[in-house]
């Protein structure tokens, strides 16, 4: 009995979630979009070219606009900070933590305040000067600190930037605090507002951006070769997803249990490379499997796969090495909303929560190399990987 009580004390659950992205504003709208066979991607003009992007939906844009006019100071903040604040309000409300000050904040971003930074830099090039508030508005930590200011929390407020695995690393931080008994409640996740001309130019310079914009599915993770798959189909998206994490009895009935976490960094030939064997993801998945409290199988893996030929194949190779022929169902939702950099892991968890809630893995709406054997979804692994060989994964189950 005593061992059982200690295990329960150290358990961690998701009590709430908030989201704003191309899927919509709020979890109900996001779940509706995740269950659709229609992409939420749109087309935006950049100079003389048209590009597919995962821009905020119309209702999400309106929600953000209404939030910004609440407070004159909010208008000066970068879009990634604003998105994080909107999603955090929903997450803390769903968890029933309104009025609770003892809540930690661990929210990250890959690019951070890129919009404010780019505008300030243009001003500098033109005049040799920058706006007075440039430094505080572009420091990476202002995402977590502004969320704390908006929610009037007094717990720790820390920031992360671990490329595209950022959101999962924020979860690991909270998991460590909660399991150590140093905190009971945390808001974690990622936020990215990266649809700027400069950021898109960086992705196109890597030669991974999709050339498709006049198709129902410009982003096609794990598509069959020969079906618009002669080139990469990476699409960039913006958005934020925040999770309310807590120990046992931290709020209302939990949405999911955090079973385990694993991470790794693989040696790569360049800062953007991933090995053909997916060694980092392979090690991260094995570490997460080793940490699980029970031996029940993984029913589904939410892939990191963003629609790049080498990245998608490396992850599939890693999964084959870890799971063999008895692999779980595989799903990558990025065809719906694009790759949101540091927020992608949290949005992958949102997709996992949708699948756990419905006990089903949505099919790909285009010809895919993934041939799933249908089974009920009770336990899900979520993968994330990024530049520099970073890889992370988390395992969730029904509470």
Rosetta blueprint (number, residue, H / E / L):
1 X L
2 X H
3 X H
4 X H
5 X H
6 X H
7 X H
8 X H
9 X H
10 X L
11 X L
12 X E
13 X E
14 X E
15 X E
16 X E
17 X E
18 X E
19 X E
20 X E
21 X E
22 X L
23 X L
24 X E
25 X E
26 X L
27 X H
28 X H
29 X H
30 X H
31 X H
32 X H
33 X H
34 X H
35 X L
36 X L
37 X L
38 X L
39 X L
40 X L
41 X L
42 X E
43 X E
44 X E
45 X E
46 X E
47 X L
48 X L
49 X E
50 X E
51 X E
52 X E
53 X E
54 X E
55 X L
56 X L
57 X L
58 X H
59 X H
60 X H
61 X H
62 X H
63 X H
64 X H
65 X H
66 X H
67 X H
68 X H
69 X L
70 X L
71 X L
72 X H
73 X H
74 X H
75 X H
76 X H
77 X L
78 X L
79 X H
80 X H
81 X H
82 X H
83 X H
84 X H
85 X H
86 X H
87 X H
88 X H
89 X H
90 X H
91 X H
92 X H
93 X H
94 X H
95 X H
96 X L
97 X L
98 X L
99 X L
100 X L
101 X L
102 X L
103 X L
104 X E
105 X E
106 X E
107 X E
108 X E
109 X L
110 X L
111 X L
112 X L
113 X L
114 X H
115 X H
116 X H
117 X H
118 X H
119 X H
120 X H
121 X H
122 X H
123 X H
124 X H
125 X H
126 X H
127 X H
128 X L
129 X L
130 X L
131 X L
132 X L
133 X L
134 X H
135 X H
136 X H
137 X H
138 X H
139 X L
140 X L
141 X L
142 X H
143 X H
144 X H
145 X H
146 X H
147 X H
148 X H
149 X H
150 X H
151 X H
152 X L
153 X L
154 X L
155 X L
156 X L
157 X E
158 X E
159 X E
160 X E
161 X L
162 X L
163 X H
164 X H
165 X H
166 X H
167 X H
168 X H
169 X H
170 X H
171 X H
172 X H
173 X H
174 X H
175 X H
176 X H
177 X H
178 X H
179 X H
180 X L
181 X L
182 X L
183 X L
184 X L
185 X E
186 X E
187 X E
188 X E
189 X E
190 X E
191 X E
192 X E
193 X L
194 X L
195 X L
196 X L
197 X H
198 X H
199 X H
200 X H
201 X H
202 X H
203 X H
204 X H
205 X H
206 X L
207 X L
208 X L
209 X E
210 X L
211 X L
212 X L
213 X L
214 X L
215 X L
216 X L
217 X L
218 X L
219 X L
220 X L
221 X L
222 X L
223 X E
224 X L
225 X L
226 X L
227 X L
228 X L
229 X L
230 X L
231 X L
232 X L
233 X L
234 X E
235 X L
236 X E
237 X E
238 X L
239 X E
240 X E
241 X E
242 X E
243 X E
244 X E
245 X E
246 X E
247 X L
248 X L
249 X L
250 X L
251 X L
252 X L
253 X L
254 X L
255 X L
256 X E
257 X E
258 X E
259 X E
260 X E
261 X E
262 X E
263 X E
264 X E
265 X E
266 X L
267 X L
268 X L
269 X L
270 X L
271 X L
272 X L
273 X L
274 X L
275 X L
276 X L
277 X L
278 X L
279 X H
280 X H
281 X H
282 X H
283 X H
284 X H
285 X H
286 X H
287 X H
288 X H
289 X H
290 X H
291 X H
292 X L
293 X L
294 X L
295 X L
296 X L
297 X L
298 X L
299 X L
300 X E
301 X E
302 X E
303 X L
304 X L
305 X L
306 X L
307 X L
308 X L
309 X H
310 X H
311 X H
312 X H
313 X H
314 X H
315 X H
316 X H
317 X H
318 X H
319 X H
320 X H
321 X H
322 X H
323 X H
324 X H
325 X H
326 X H
327 X L
328 X L
329 X E
330 X E
331 X E
332 X L
333 X L
334 X H
335 X H
336 X H
337 X H
338 X L
339 X E
340 X L
341 X H
342 X H
343 X H
344 X H
345 X H
346 X H
347 X H
348 X H
349 X H
350 X H
351 X H
352 X H
353 X H
354 X H
355 X H
356 X H
357 X H
358 X H
359 X L
360 X L
361 X L
362 X L
363 X L
364 X L
365 X L
366 X L
367 X L
368 X E
369 X L
370 X L
371 X L
372 X L
373 X L
374 X L
375 X L
376 X L
377 X L
378 X L
379 X E
380 X E
381 X E
382 X E
383 X E
384 X E
385 X E
386 X E
387 X H
388 X H
389 X H
390 X E
391 X E
392 X E
393 X E
394 X E
395 X E
396 X E
397 X E
398 X L
399 X L
